[in-house]
Amino acid sequence: MKILICLLIYMSVSGSVFFLGYLLLDFLTHEMLPASFRYFLLKLGGLFFLVPFPLVKSLVQSWLFHCENGILKTDEYYFFDIDHSIKLIDEGFIFPQLPDSQKVLIGLWTGIMLLIILSQAYRFYLFRRNLRKYLLPLDNCEDLLNSIKADMNITKKVSMYYCGAEISPFTCGVKSPVIILTSLVADDSKELILRHELQHIKSHDLIYRMAALFIVLIHCFNPLSYLFLKELKEVQEMNCDEKLTVTFSNNERMKYGKAIIAVSARARAFSAPALYFSGNSKSFLIKRIRKISVPGRIRKLQMALATVVLCLFATVPVSAYSPEIIDLRNFSSDIQNGIEEVTWMEFEFDSSSDTGSAITIPEDENFFSDCNQYFLLEDGTVILLPDRNIQLFSGCKHSFKTGVLKKHISSGKSCTVNQYRGEICTKCNYIKNKTLVNSVYSPVCPHKK
């Protein structure tokens, strides 16, 4: 749970740093950045909100380089917090298991998100179903629509209808987009409005707006996510204006601006999951008209430099994220295979393994020179055991005593000693209630001479 919460926070901080840098850049340039470049930066910033770059960075770093996060060191021991760490073994990564209570919380959070998404999808379904009752086909504009589509290199099928309501013309739908022309569309501005709406379809603006809504859902605790969505909506409209008017003369720009003002002045407020030609916000309308009359200009080198700087700022939180990852690829296969059943591991550290001198081992482990496993009773008695597992002998009148089973596992020059708590029958040597309590790894086996 800690890893997930920290990851979400670092993703939110990373996206926020990029977005704040974007706002600062826009302020310093007096909003003279081209809308297309601003749109590109917002898409890039959205990736820092959505993609778990901090976790990807940490996993790749751990895979390529030895990682010691999650290991507490003293002069004599290594303590591994297995239960709350990501484990790296030969087969890949193992993420810590969540308790049932935390699974319930994550399930509730996911359920709420899905409920909101489904409610929005249902709202869109009702919107389209009710809208179709008031729509009329525009067969007389089919040739104009096809001509503009060919000019803009749009091959996707686009439907067009007329609605008599006094609302702004708009576009809705992703797979089968629909353009709705309303009673506010004058004949002399019909082509301009169609080009604007088709530009929304060509730029896949509705998909990016849905992604921004998803950012708000994930980072609902971050106020900047709401500002990010608002900025994206405005920049999408200005990007369409910029793409449309790039070749316009001053008179054509003036005509296009008047069409936007005329629709905005008469349009009734109407909330729906769609892309409107012109809204009711006066402040944004002024900003939009200003950008049409004086389009932003900036050199490509300056745009590349600004992009690199913003990405560098956003990677600071990415680099700072460092979850606890324990690299167990150098450990024996027995430790790696049983790692999911362990919460803590403690390894004794002896610098003699680096100097070539003898490694100190418990006195009882000298018995490993004669066998690979034995049982150490609480009174110090040692019972040597064969390598095979001893089966239960039904005819034995068992007499069980508690103690520690030690098992030696060789792997090349290294070895692992697993210690189990259990009970042994002193008559037939049958062992029951065996539980792993400790595992000691030695890079150079000190037991077999």
C-alpha positions in Angstrom: 0.0 0.0 0.0 2.9 2.4 0.9 4.5 1.7 -2.5 1.2 2.5 -4.4 0.5 5.7 -2.4 4.0 7.0 -2.8 4.0 6.1 -6.6 0.7 8.0 -7.0 2.1 11.1 -5.2 5.3 11.1 -7.2 3.4 10.8 -10.4 1.2 13.7 -9.4 4.2 15.8 -8.4 6.0 15.0 -11.6 3.0 16.0 -13.8 2.4 19.1 -11.6 6.0 20.3 -12.0 5.8 19.9 -15.8 2.4 21.8 -15.8 3.7 24.6 -13.6 6.7 25.0 -15.8 4.3 25.1 -18.8 2.3 27.9 -17.2 5.4 29.8 -16.3 6.7 29.5 -19.9 3.4 30.8 -21.2 3.4 33.7 -18.8 7.0 34.7 -19.6 6.3 34.7 -23.3 3.1 36.8 -22.8 0.9 33.9 -24.2 2.7 34.2 -27.5 3.4 30.5 -27.8 1.7 28.8 -30.8 -1.4 26.9 -29.7 -0.1 23.8 -31.5 3.1 23.8 -29.4 1.1 24.4 -26.2 -1.1 21.5 -27.1 2.0 19.3 -27.6 3.3 20.3 -24.2 0.0 19.5 -22.5 -0.1 16.0 -24.1 3.5 15.5 -22.9 2.6 16.7 -19.5 -0.4 14.3 -19.4 2.0 11.4 -19.8 3.8 12.4 -16.6 0.4 12.3 -14.8 -0.7 9.0 -16.3 2.5 6.8 -16.9 4.2 5.5 -13.8 7.6 6.7 -14.9 9.0 6.7 -11.3 8.3 3.0 -10.9 9.6 2.2 -14.4 12.8 4.1 -13.7 13.3 2.2 -10.4 12.6 -1.2 -11.9 14.9 -0.7 -14.9 17.6 0.7 -12.6 17.4 -2.3 -10.3 17.4 -4.7 -13.2 20.5 -3.2 -14.8 22.4 -2.3 -11.6 22.6 -4.0 -8.2 20.1 -2.4 -5.8 20.3 -2.4 -2.0 17.1 -0.5 -1.2 15.2 -2.1 1.6 18.3 -3.6 3.3 19.2 -2.4 6.8 22.8 -2.9 7.5 24.8 -3.2 10.7 28.4 -4.3 11.3 27.3 -7.9 11.6 23.9 -8.4 9.9 21.8 -7.7 6.9 18.1 -7.2 7.6 15.8 -7.6 4.6 12.3 -6.2 4.9 10.8 -8.7 2.5 7.1 -8.1 3.3 7.1 -4.4 2.3 9.7 -4.5 -0.6 9.7 -5.3 -4.3 11.7 -8.5 -4.8 13.9 -9.0 -7.9 14.6 -12.6 -8.7 15.9 -14.4 -11.8 12.3 -14.7 -13.2 11.4 -11.0 -12.7 9.9 -8.8 -10.1 7.6 -9.8 -7.2 5.5 -7.1 -5.7 4.5 -7.2 -2.1 1.1 -8.7 -1.3 -1.6 -6.5 0.1 -3.5 -7.3 3.3 -7.2 -7.9 2.8 -8.1 -4.6 4.4 -6.0 -2.7 1.9 -7.3 -4.7 -1.0 -10.8 -3.6 0.1 -9.8 0.1 0.1 -8.2 -0.2 -3.3 -11.2 -2.0 -4.6 -13.5 0.7 -3.3 -11.3 3.4 -4.9 -11.3 1.5 -8.2 -15.0 0.9 -7.9 -15.8 4.6 -7.4 -13.6 5.5 -10.5 -15.4 2.9 -12.6 -18.8 4.1 -11.4 -17.9 7.7 -12.4 -16.7 6.5 -15.8 -19.8 4.4 -16.4 -22.1 7.2 -15.3 -20.4 9.5 -17.7 -20.7 6.9 -20.5 -24.4 6.5 -19.6 -24.8 10.3 -19.6 -23.3 10.4 -23.1 -25.6 7.6 -24.2 -28.7 9.4 -23.0 -27.4 12.7 -24.5 -27.0 11.1 -28.0 -30.4 9.2 -27.7 -32.3 12.3 -26.7 -30.5 14.4 -29.3 -31.5 12.2 -32.1 -35.1 13.0 -31.5 -34.5 16.7 -32.5 -32.0 16.1 -35.3 -32.7 16.5 -39.0 -30.4 15.3 -41.8 -28.4 17.8 -43.8 -28.4 16.2 -47.2 -27.8 19.5 -49.0 -24.5 20.0 -47.2 -23.1 16.5 -48.0 -21.1 17.7 -51.0 -19.6 20.5 -49.0 -18.7 18.2 -46.1 -17.0 15.7 -48.5 -15.1 18.5 -50.2 -13.7 19.8 -46.9 -12.8 16.3 -45.8 -10.9 15.7 -49.0 -9.1 19.0 -48.6 -8.2 18.2 -45.0 -7.2 14.5 -45.8 -9.9 13.0 -43.5 -11.0 9.6 -44.5 -13.1 8.7 -41.4 -16.8 8.6 -41.9 -18.4 11.7 -40.4 -22.2 12.3 -40.1 -23.8 15.7 -40.0 -27.2 16.8 -38.7 -29.2 19.9 -38.0 -30.6 20.9 -34.6 -33.1 23.8 -34.2 -32.0 24.7 -30.7 -30.1 27.9 -30.0 -26.9 26.3 -28.8 -23.4 26.3 -30.2 -22.6 23.8 -33.0 -20.5 20.9 -31.7 -18.9 17.6 -32.4 -19.4 14.4 -30.5 -18.4 10.8 -30.8 -15.1 9.0 -31.2 -15.6 5.9 -33.3 -18.4 7.5 -35.4 -18.1 11.3 -35.0 -21.1 13.5 -35.6 -21.2 17.2 -36.4 -24.3 19.1 -35.2 -25.1 22.4 -36.9 -27.6 24.5 -35.0 -29.9 27.4 -35.8 -27.0 29.8 -34.8 -25.0 28.8 -37.9 -25.3 31.4 -40.6 -25.0 30.3 -44.3 -21.8 32.5 -44.9 -20.0 30.9 -41.9 -21.1 27.3 -42.4 -17.9 26.2 -44.2 -15.7 27.8 -41.5 -17.6 26.1 -38.7 -17.4 22.7 -40.5 -13.7 23.1 -41.0 -13.3 23.9 -37.3 -15.3 20.8 -36.2 -13.5 18.6 -38.7 -10.2 19.8 -37.3 -11.3 18.5 -33.8 -12.0 15.1 -35.4 -8.6 15.1 -37.3 -6.7 16.0 -34.1 -8.6 13.3 -32.0 -9.4 16.1 -29.5 -12.2 14.1 -27.8 -9.8 11.2 -26.9 -7.3 13.6 -25.3 -10.0 15.3 -23.4 -11.2 12.0 -22.1 -7.6 11.3 -21.0 -7.5 14.6 -19.2 -10.7 13.6 -17.4 -9.1 10.3 -16.4 -6.2 12.4 -15.0 -8.7 14.3 -12.8 -10.2 11.0 -11.6 -6.8 9.5 -10.6 -5.3 12.7 -9.2 -8.6 14.1 -7.7 -6.6 15.2 -4.6 -4.4 17.5 -6.8 -6.0 20.9 -7.6 -3.6 21.3 -10.6 -5.3 18.4 -12.3 -8.5 20.4 -12.6 -6.6 23.4 -13.9 -4.9 21.0 -16.4 -8.3 19.9 -17.8 -9.5 23.5 -18.1 -6.3 24.6 -19.9 -6.5 21.6 -22.3 -10.0 22.5 -23.3 -9.1 26.1 -24.1 -5.9 25.1 -26.0 -7.8 22.6 -28.1 -10.1 25.3 -29.3 -7.2 27.7 -30.0 -5.3 24.9 -31.8 -8.2 24.4 -34.1 -8.4 28.1 -34.8 -4.7 28.2 -35.5 -4.7 25.3 -37.9 -7.7 26.7 -39.7 -6.5 30.3 -40.0 -2.8 29.7 -40.8 -3.4 30.6 -44.4 -6.1 33.2 -43.9 -5.9 36.8 -44.9 -6.8 39.5 -42.4 -10.3 39.8 -43.8 -10.8 36.1 -43.5 -9.5 36.1 -40.0 -12.0 38.9 -39.2 -14.8 37.0 -40.7 -13.9 33.9 -38.7 -13.7 35.9 -35.5 -17.1 37.5 -36.1 -18.6 34.0 -36.5 -17.2 32.9 -33.2 -18.5 36.1 -31.4 -21.9 35.8 -33.1 -22.4 32.2 -31.9 -21.1 33.0 -28.4 -23.4 36.0 -28.0 -26.6 34.0 -28.7 -25.7 30.5 -27.5 -27.6 29.2 -24.5 -25.5 27.4 -21.9 -25.7 23.7 -22.5 -23.6 21.0 -20.7 -22.9 17.8 -22.7 -19.9 15.6 -23.5 -19.0 17.3 -26.7 -16.6 19.8 -28.4 -18.3 23.2 -28.9 -17.5 25.7 -31.6 -17.9 28.7 -29.2 -18.7 28.8 -25.5 -20.1 31.4 -23.2 -16.8 32.4 -21.3 -16.1 36.1 -22.1 -12.5 35.9 -20.8 -11.7 32.9 -23.0 -13.5 34.5 -25.9 -11.3 37.6 -25.7 -8.2 35.4 -25.5 -9.3 33.4 -28.4 -10.0 36.4 -30.7 -6.6 37.9 -29.7 -4.8 34.7 -30.8 -6.7 34.7 -34.1 -5.7 38.3 -34.9 -2.1 37.9 -33.6 -1.0 34.2 -33.9 1.9 33.1 -31.8 5.3 32.5 -33.3 8.4 30.9 -31.9 11.5 29.3 -33.4 11.8 25.5 -33.6 15.0 25.6 -31.7 13.4 27.5 -28.9 10.5 25.0 -28.8 12.9 22.1 -28.6 14.9 23.8 -25.8 11.7 24.6 -23.8 10.5 21.0 -24.2 13.8 19.6 -22.9 13.9 22.0 -19.9 10.3 21.1 -18.9 11.1 17.4 -19.2 14.2 17.8 -17.1 12.2 19.6 -14.4 9.6 16.8 -14.4 12.2 14.1 -14.1 13.4 15.4 -10.7 10.5 13.8 -8.8 10.9 10.7 -11.1 14.5 10.4 -10.0 13.7 11.0 -6.3 11.2 8.1 -6.2 13.1 5.1 -4.7 10.9 2.2 -3.6 12.4 -0.6 -1.5 13.7 -3.1 -4.0 15.7 -6.1 -3.0 17.9 -7.8 -5.6 17.9 -11.6 -4.8 19.3 -12.8 -8.2 22.6 -13.8 -6.5 20.8 -15.9 -3.9 20.1 -19.6 -4.2 17.0 -20.9 -6.1 15.6 -22.2 -2.8 15.5 -18.7 -1.3 14.1 -17.2 -4.5 11.3 -19.8 -4.8 10.3 -19.5 -1.1 10.6 -15.7 -0.9 6.8 -15.1 -1.1 6.3 -16.9 2.2 8.9 -14.8 4.1 8.3 -11.4 5.7 11.8 -10.7 7.1 15.2 -12.2 6.4 18.4 -11.8 8.5 21.8 -12.6 7.1 25.0 -12.6 9.1 27.8 -10.7 7.5 31.4 -11.7 7.8 34.1 -9.7 6.1 36.4 -12.8 6.2 34.7 -13.9 3.0 36.4 -11.0 1.2 39.8 -11.6 2.8 40.1 -15.3 2.3 40.2 -16.2 6.0 38.0 -18.8 7.6 34.3 -17.9 8.1 33.0 -18.3 11.6 30.0 -20.7 11.8 28.0 -22.0 14.7 29.7 -24.9 16.4 26.8 -27.3 15.6 27.1 -26.7 11.9 30.3 -28.7 11.8 28.1 -31.7 11.5 27.4 -30.6 7.9 30.8 -32.2 7.1 29.1 -35.6 7.7 25.5 -34.9 6.6 23.2 -32.3 4.9 20.6 -32.0 7.6 20.3 -32.5 11.3 17.9 -31.7 14.2 19.1 -29.7 17.2 17.1 -30.3 20.3 16.6 -27.6 22.9 18.9 -29.4 25.3 21.7 -29.3 22.7 21.4 -32.9 21.5 22.1 -33.3 17.8 20.2 -35.9 15.7 21.8 -36.6 12.3 19.3 -37.1 9.5 19.6 -38.8 6.0 19.1 -36.6 2.9 15.7 -38.1 2.1 12.5 -37.1 3.8 11.5 -39.4 6.6 7.9 -40.7 6.3 5.6 -41.2 9.2 5.9 -44.7 10.8 2.4 -45.7 12.0 3.7 -48.5 14.3 5.9 -46.1 16.3 4.9 -44.8 19.7 6.0 -41.3 19.0 7.9 -39.2 21.5 8.1 -35.6 20.1 10.6 -33.0 21.2 10.9 -29.4 19.9 14.0 -27.9 18.4 15.5 -26.6 15.2 16.0 -28.4 11.9 19.0 -27.2 9.9 19.3 -28.1 6.2 22.4 -27.5 4.1 21.9 -26.7 0.4 25.0 -26.4 -1.8 25.0 -24.3 -5.0 28.4 -24.4 -6.6 30.9 -22.8 -4.3 28.1 -21.1 -2.2 25.6 -22.6 0.1 22.4 -21.8 2.0 21.5 -23.0 5.5 17.7 -23.1 6.1 16.5 -23.2 9.7 13.1 -24.6 10.6 11.3 -24.7 13.9 9.5 -28.0 14.4 9.1 -31.2 16.4 10.9 -34.5 15.9 10.1 -38.0 17.1 13.2 -39.2 19.0 12.3 -42.8 18.0 11.6 -42.7 14.2 13.0 -39.2 13.5 9.7 -38.1 11.9 9.4 -34.3 11.8 6.1 -32.4 12.0 5.0 -28.7 12.3 8.0 -27.5 10.3 8.2 -23.7 9.8 11.0 -21.8 8.1 12.4 -19.2 10.6 15.8 -18.2 9.1 17.9 -18.6 6.0 21.7 -17.9 5.9 23.5 -17.5 2.6 27.3 -17.9 2.3 29.0 -16.9 -1.0 31.8 -19.4 -0.1 30.6 -22.6 1.6 32.4 -22.9 5.0 30.9 -26.3 5.8 32.3 -28.7 3.2 36.1 -29.0 3.2 
